[in-house]
Amino acid sequence: MSSQPRLLLAFVLAVLLAALLASIFQTQTNLAALQALGAPMPLQVRVGTTCLDLLGFAPVFALLAALGFLFALPLAIWCAQRLPPLRWMIFLLAGALAIWVALALANMLAPMPTLIAANRTLIGTLGLMASGSAGALLFALLARRVRYLTQPTSSDSP
């Protein structure tokens, strides 16, 4: 497999991981808020609601993550090539900032005050940003493997 499809696969997996983690975080944050108000929250409700949100909310977040990563990850690659010792920190921050910017833009365009409920608090926003960091770190790991697989080695030269 050439490097372009591998990078695309790395991108898709990064988006999926970010969406999966954000969806679980969003669901559990919302259920914790309901529980704090006195609503009973048995495990089967938590699991069932999480599964429903993986089908309903995760695709929405995947779109936001994909849009943010589309700009952030190429910039992170460029920065990491110039500052190799900071590679992991660069991707960690790029993923977090991609989500933060995507959420800010979504909230500006959404008819309601905040599109995603977890984004209403600092802890919630940081949790969603952490999902972006995890996705970007996965991309960095997979993209690094692509780079090593596609670079010629000394044994490949004539």
C-alpha positions in Angstrom: 0.0 0.0 0.0 1.4 3.4 -0.9 1.8 6.2 1.5 -1.3 8.2 0.4 -3.9 5.5 1.2 -2.0 4.8 4.5 -2.2 8.4 5.5 -5.8 8.6 4.6 -6.5 5.5 6.7 -4.5 7.0 9.6 -6.7 10.2 9.3 -9.9 8.2 9.3 -8.8 6.1 12.3 -7.8 9.3 14.1 -11.3 10.9 13.5 -13.0 7.7 14.5 -11.1 7.4 17.8 -11.8 11.1 18.6 -15.5 10.7 17.8 -15.7 7.5 19.9 -14.0 9.0 22.9 -16.0 12.3 22.6 -19.3 10.5 22.3 -18.6 8.3 25.4 -17.5 11.4 27.3 -20.5 13.5 26.2 -22.9 10.8 27.1 -21.5 10.1 30.6 -21.2 13.8 31.3 -24.9 14.2 30.5 -25.9 11.2 32.5 -23.9 12.4 35.5 -25.7 15.7 35.3 -29.0 14.0 35.3 -27.9 11.7 38.2 -26.9 14.8 40.2 -30.5 16.1 39.8 -31.7 12.8 41.4 -32.5 10.7 38.3 -31.6 7.0 38.8 -28.9 5.9 36.5 -28.4 2.1 36.5 -25.6 0.5 34.5 -28.0 -0.7 31.8 -29.2 2.8 31.1 -25.6 4.1 30.9 -24.6 1.3 28.5 -27.8 1.7 26.4 -27.6 5.4 26.2 -23.9 5.2 25.3 -24.7 2.8 22.4 -27.4 5.1 21.1 -25.1 8.1 21.2 -22.4 6.2 19.4 -24.9 5.9 16.6 -26.4 9.4 16.9 -23.8 11.8 18.3 -20.5 10.2 17.2 -21.1 10.9 13.5 -21.8 14.5 14.2 -18.6 14.8 16.3 -16.7 12.9 13.6 -17.6 15.6 11.1 -16.4 18.3 13.5 -13.2 16.3 14.2 -12.6 15.7 10.5 -12.9 19.4 9.7 -10.6 20.4 12.5 -8.1 17.7 11.7 -8.1 18.5 8.0 -6.3 21.8 8.9 -4.5 20.9 12.1 -2.8 17.6 11.2 -1.0 18.8 8.1 0.2 21.8 10.1 1.3 19.5 12.9 3.2 17.4 10.4 5.0 20.5 9.1 5.8 21.7 12.7 6.9 18.3 13.8 9.3 18.0 10.9 11.0 21.2 12.0 10.9 20.4 15.8 11.3 16.6 16.0 11.9 16.6 19.8 8.5 18.1 20.3 6.6 15.8 17.8 4.3 14.2 20.4 3.5 17.5 22.1 2.8 19.2 18.8 0.2 16.5 17.8 -1.3 16.5 21.3 -1.9 20.3 21.1 -2.9 20.2 17.4 -5.7 17.7 18.2 -6.9 19.6 21.2 -6.9 22.9 19.3 -8.6 21.4 16.3 -11.5 20.3 18.4 -11.6 23.6 20.3 -11.8 25.6 17.1 -14.3 23.3 15.5 -16.5 23.6 18.6 -16.2 27.4 18.6 -17.2 27.6 15.0 -20.1 25.1 15.5 -21.3 27.1 18.4 -21.2 30.3 16.4 -23.2 28.8 13.6 -25.7 26.7 15.7 -29.1 28.1 16.4 -28.8 27.1 20.0 -26.4 28.7 22.5 -24.1 25.5 22.7 -24.3 22.7 20.1 -22.8 20.1 22.4 -23.8 20.0 26.0 -20.5 18.9 27.4 -19.0 22.0 25.8 -20.9 24.2 28.3 -18.3 23.8 31.0 -14.5 24.1 31.1 -14.2 20.5 32.2 -16.5 19.4 29.4 -14.6 21.3 26.8 -11.3 20.0 28.1 -12.7 16.4 27.9 -13.8 16.9 24.3 -10.4 18.5 23.5 -8.7 15.4 25.1 -10.5 13.2 22.6 -9.1 15.3 19.8 -5.6 14.9 21.3 -6.0 11.1 21.5 -7.0 11.1 17.8 -4.2 13.3 16.7 -1.7 11.1 18.7 -3.0 8.0 16.9 -2.5 9.8 13.6 1.0 10.8 14.6 1.8 7.2 15.5 0.4 5.8 12.3 1.8 8.5 10.1 5.2 7.9 11.6 5.0 4.3 10.6 4.0 5.3 7.1 7.0 7.5 6.9 9.3 4.7 7.9 7.7 2.3 5.5 8.0 4.6 2.5 11.5 5.9 3.1 14.2 4.1 1.1 16.8 2.3 3.3 20.5 2.0 2.6 19.9 -1.6 1.3 17.4 -0.3 -1.3 19.9 2.0 -3.0 21.9 0.6 -5.9 
